[in-house]
Amino acid sequence: MASNQEEVKLFGIVGSPFVTRVDIALNLKGVQYKYEEEKLGEFSDALIKYNPVYKKVPVLVHNDKPISESLVILEYIDEIWKQNPILPSDPYKRALARFWSKFIDDKCLNAARKVAFSLDEKEREEGFKELEVAFQFLEDELKDKFFGGEDIGLVDITGVFIAFWVPIMQEVIGLKLLTIEKFPKLYKWSQDFNNHQIVKETLPNRETQLAYFKARYESLFASK
């Protein structure tokens, strides 16, 4: 637990997969922190002060020292609070965890954005194919209950977008991608991850996210 001498703040927005990553890590560690809610497009002066380079969430502030970018924050959290480690102790396994976490950001998130928000049909199809390829790599990599073994680790936390937001995207758009037929191991992982007690308590409200995504999707294509 964070001691009484420590001050931990998280600047974020409800519904951000990147912020949710940090929320999950802090809660897995049992760290007490203050959540500073920001408004999309109207970031506070404090947020800009702490993250003047990118001017975005999440930002973790630990004893007035700011850290930005979710994957950087996750590693910082793991180094400061040793309980319930999210990175392996073995250097090679730790490097692999970093590799697959970056893979999720580079391959899965970018492809998902094409599928969900591109107005170009060809680009959407390309995004779908890219997601299929990326999910197959993850399917092949998944050897245990979680990517971190029997316990949640860095790759699992990074993949919260896949486990929680991709099914929402599928429901709105009408896709069939992350299914038990296509990717049985990845699908089961997503269920186990979402139903993990701490993760379940940390995730945003699904119905609210579904309504938000549906409204954004319909608005986007209504203006086409």
NUKOLLUM-237244 format. One record per residue: z, y, x of N, C-alpha, C in turn; residue in three letters. Coordinates in steps of 0.001 Angstrom, whole numbers, plus 500000, padded with zeros to 6 digits. Atoms other than C-alpha are relative to their C-alpha. Layout:
N
ZYXZYXZYXala
...
***
This chain:
224
500000498803500842500000500000500000500000501250500880met
499937498749499275499486503565501111501434500501500002ala
498622499544499905502758504990502339500154501361499356ser
499726498705500629504464508070500910499469501148500845asn
500476498936499115503248510020503937498474500152499936gln
501453499966500057499613509289503145499513500655498713glu
500657499419501168497395511279500818498572499478499965glu
501335500592500132494300509472499579499370500521498716val
500755499506501149491741511079497290498597499417500023lys
501387500449500124488432509801496009499277500941499054leu
500847499143500819485851512277494763498838499155499487phe
501026500869500541483510510518492395499531500394498618gly
500533499847501353481598510251489138500072498634499335ile
499947501261500739482251507578486530498574499510499734val
501326500546500219479243505291486350499137499952501241gly
500743500083498746478165505637489972500311498675500690ser
499748501261499285477720502233491656500623500234501372pro
499501499712498665478466503866495008501483500361499970phe
498588499667500178481756505319493798500790498762499606val
499320501217500450482641502048492079500289499068501164thr
499737500798498795482302500277495429501339500393500627arg
498785499512499349485044502442496872501221499739499122val
498927500311500951487184502093493747500457498549500146asp
499676501425499906487004498304494019500733499698501300ile
499371500267498694487856498263497735501435500512500047ala
498646499441499997490866500539497296500935499182499122leu
499164500793500906492140498490494372500258498598500541asn
499776501294499364491644495210496230501078500100501077leu
499018499781498937493731496663499047501364500422499458lys
498751499513500569496383497960496660500370501391500462gly
499758498634499511495991501512497956500127500957498824val
499829498975501030497333504272495739499177501223500385gln
500853498863499695494889507157495469499827500859498758tyr
500262499068501098494055510170493351498494500103499807lys
501436499929500303490684510158491621499657501417499554tyr
500453498640500318488950513541491570498629499895499331glu
501244500140500758486319513482488825499089501205500198glu
500991498948499823483175515477489592499018499983498832glu
501032499911501034480440516638487213498634499987500664lys
501334500116499431476860515633487967499264501331499891leu
500719498730499976474921518725489010500890501216500097gly
499049498884499908478077520855489120501149499607500927glu
498979500456499077479907519604492173500948501136500379phe
498961499023499716483148521349493000499879500541501425ser
499971499424498652483697523608495998500689499050500969asp
499280500937499137486108521003497336499064498884500468ala
500948501066499636483423518301497251499008500500501044leu
500968499422499055480933520575499032500660500239501352ile
499273499773498742483586521448501623500163498699500777lys
499753501268499335484324517818502347498715499261500377tyr
501271500657499688480680516684502324498870501027500005asn
501009498933499972478560519703503326498607499506500392pro
501297500508499535475784517532504797499177499457498832val
500736500638501102474801515417501755500337500574498629tyr
499587499375501263476737517241499022499926499023498823lys
500013500993501068477247514098496956501233499113500100lys
498909500961500040479788511476495948499469498637500442val
498547499847499909481601509369496915500425500661501310pro
499334499508498796483871511141499372501445499535499935val
498601500395499874487158509607500472500674500995500927leu
499242499068499164489720512051501801501350499366500298val
498765500654499571492529510449503794500755500952500913his
499206499008499255495219512878504966499127501176500436asn
500880498838499843492678515712504614498825499753500948asp
501162500347499178490091513851506708498955499348499096lys
501007500527500927486865513309504710499076498972500641pro
500989500995499604484601510266504966499021499866498841ile
501013500121501041481310510070503065499073498822500283ser
500910501146499999478651507400502353500790498722499762glu
499163501096500494479956504349500532500205498871501009ser
499833501099499056479273501708503190500881500398501182leu
499134499488498934480919503856505858501448500032499508val
498651499927500579483896504407503552500617498606499894ile
499474501357500136484255500664502893500511499469501336leu
499555500458498685484467499922506609501246500750500449glu
498810499216499650486961502736507099501227499455499280tyr
498893500544500793489150501393504303500494498692500604ile
499620501305499461489083497934505862500718500120501339asp
499347499808498705490126499269509259501376500633499854glu
498714499301500163492948501460507963501026499118499294ile
499082500852500774494464499052505423499607498543500228trp
500360501338499505494521495565506914500142498902498953lys
499780501052500988495691493649503834498711499705499227gln
501179500431500758493065491675501893498700500482500659asn
501193499530499275490280492151504479498711499728499242pro
501294500155500659486762492665503168498881499738501022ile
500936500349498935485033492162506518500548498814500782leu
499534501149499221485202488890508495500544500441501359pro
499472499696498665487161488844511758499004499594501085ser
500989500459499035484362486962513525498886501043500158asp
500994498932499780481956489502515135498620499680499419pro
501324500359500507478820487569514172499961500061498469tyr
499939499964501460479872487112510543500146501441499502lys
499850498591500371480880490769510442498647500710500065arg
501335499408499871477414491758511675499092499565498853ala
500796500485501132475812489566509004500371500712498701leu
499549499296501207477927491213506300499422501408499960ala
500593498666499938476722494616507461498498499939499719arg
501446500155500206473129493380507525499674499847498519phe
500320500263501400473181492050503946500407501157499092trp
499624498817500774474990495123502651498914501059500087ser
501093499039499824472301497339504114498740499513499291lys
501145500592500697469675494947502722500049500331498510phe
499857499693501427471037495494499205499619501448499721ile
500331498592500203470788499259499576498518500265500230asp
501389499707499637467362499232501223498991499324499078asp
500983500781500740465631496524499198500251499961498493lys
499717500179501431467405496072495864500071501321499247cys
499819498732500709468366499631494938498681500756499862leu
501272499273500060465022501161495821499024499342499025asn
500887500709500927463118498469493920500442500197498560ala
499472499814501352465397498814490899499675501385499456ala
500348498637500433464747502557490792498550500053499523arg
501400500041500425461019501862490588499874499363498614lys
500078500729501271461504499372487754500523500844498851val
499323499296501088463802501610485760499431501384499708ala
500280498582500205462484505104486312498603500463500409phe
501362499591499668458885505069487525499148500074498734ser
500901499852501141456347506343485008498685499274500235leu
501227500702499644453604504479486834500179498494499812asp
499848501421500323453120500961485466499821499107501225glu
500231500789498796451761499618488748501217500043500917lys
498819499861499148454742500966490645501180499215499423glu
498935500783500630457118499388488107499816498509500275arg
500288501410499718455402496018488578500307499658501458glu
499702500210498584455677496381492349501509499915500219glu
498546500012499887459372497168491991500588498691499510gly
499522501273500542459887494052489873499777498876501003phe
500300501034499009458182491856492472500906500131501224lys
499120499768498855460226493464495248501416499511499700glu
498672500477500390463427492719493330500059498478499997leu
500051501467500000462372489109492845500135499447501414glu
499951500451498611461821488691496578501390500231500579val
498674499672499478465101490424497431501065499063499428ala
499020500891500631467059488331494919499890498577500549phe
500163501347499437465585485150496391500670499900501371gln
499299499980498716466845486133499833501513499894499793phe
498558500041500275470316486724498376500411498643499444leu
499750501333500548470136483462496419500138498976501132glu
499979500938498878469406481590499651501198500247500925asp
498888499652499103472163483429501540501347499604499415glu
498726500259500674474887482716498966500400498536500156leu
499572501374499704476777479640500165501285499607499273lys
498712500268500622480163479961498447500100500727498661asp
499790499295501262481681481458495310499579501454500122lys
500381498620499701481281484930496823499278500038501344phe
500618499846498684479272486210499750501070500022501086phe
498891499971499054482653486700501408500755498686500071gly
499314501291500021483603483048500823500687499799498661gly
499230500161501231486323482320498288500583501320499521glu
499482498676500347487391485963498318498884501036500079asp
500992498928500018485434489129497628499971500725501343ile
500170499302498734484025490800500727499042501170499880gly
500835498800499941481810493670501811498696499845499218leu
501299500193500661478531492196500544500168499935498480val
499745500075501441480013491401497132500229501387499413asp
499693498644500487481366494923496745498741500858499995ile
501257499249499931478064496423497874499076499601498854thr
500879500514501034476305494226495333500459500240498577gly
499528499727501360478232495604492346498865500513499119val
501144499525500776475004497283491290499224498834499395phe
500727501176500475473327493884490994500793499283498907ile
499176500772500928476226492195489220500223500709498674ala
499611499263501209477045494941486721498873500824499400phe
500995499068500548474172497423486421498644499361499748trp
501298500645500245471120495165486710499940499344498617val
500048500545501364472052493227483520499871501081498920pro
500141498890500937472387496569481715498554500485499988ile
501394499579499878468989497634483014499075499004499308met
500817501030500632467520494319481897500049500093498482gln
499837499941501450468912494702478395499238501164499396glu
500676498813500513467500498187477957498479499859500103val
501436500057499749464084497516479462499357498755499413ile
500535501247500519463701493966478207499478499075501085gly
500409500847498881463382492260481594500761498687500002leu
499294501254499746464299488713482519499868499721501486lys
500043500138498547465129488726486189501240499279500521leu
498756500633499552468770487986486985500472499046498907leu
499674501000501014468973484842484873500446498714500685thr
499523501267499444470580481440485357498838499068500326ile
501172500833499732467109479856485266499321500389501311glu
500704499533498801465591482018488015500873499961501247lys
499106499888498847468574482587490282501388499488499617phe
498734500568500496471390480182489311501229500380500809pro
498829499666499167473665480895492274500338501484499899lys
499768498555500078473219484665492126500526500388498621leu
499526499722501362473709484665488363501477499623499857tyr
498603500419500086476950482678488620500892500924500814lys
499240499034499184478110484979491418500269501281499213trp
499829498755500752477527487994489175501064499848498922ser
498993500248501028479653486433486427501397499922500617gln
498704500123499319482463485500488816500481501354500510asp
499635498681499457482378488952490391500470500932498890phe
499639499098501105482426490888487120501303499598499324asn
498792500491500669485258488697485801501206499887500920asn
498849499940499097487428488989488888500979501040499459his
499027499144500689490650490572487639499948501454500455gln
499985498621499492490621493629489902498665500681499738ile
501324499416500249486869494174489590499858500363498522val
500108499784501445487021493834485802500765501239499563lys
499175498837500348489764496455485620499439501298500582glu
500524498828499302487809498800487897498655500455499472thr
501345499668500471484318498653486419500041501009498850leu
500067499081501146483292501452484030499727499240498712pro
500237500618501299482979500744480329498527499626499845asn
501384500480500057479867498624479815499212500659498866arg
500717499421501134478963500013476383499620501452500271glu
500300498613499640479175503568477683498837500068500970thr
501092500037499028476921502712480605498687499577499354gln
501195500452500712474499500896478328499393501145499191leu
500473498874500800474253503903476013499393501089500884ala
500493498971499080473793506281478952498634499608500561tyr
501257500454499404471066504194480552498883499976498963phe
501002500056501068469270503687477243499480501389499673lys
500397498629500308469272507422476506499137500580501127ala
500764499481498862468018508242480003498617499373500056arg
501279500714499963465300505610479852499067500490498891tyr
500820499557501126464072506671476399499539501439500183glu
500364498603499751464122510349477383498891500107501030ser
500995499984498935462104509644480497498613499650499460leu
501303500447500468459342507783478692499528500758498756phe
500406499153501118459360510085475667499204501202500499ala
500686498829499442458162512865477962498719499639500709ser
501203500455499287455355510748479385498736500488499314lys
***
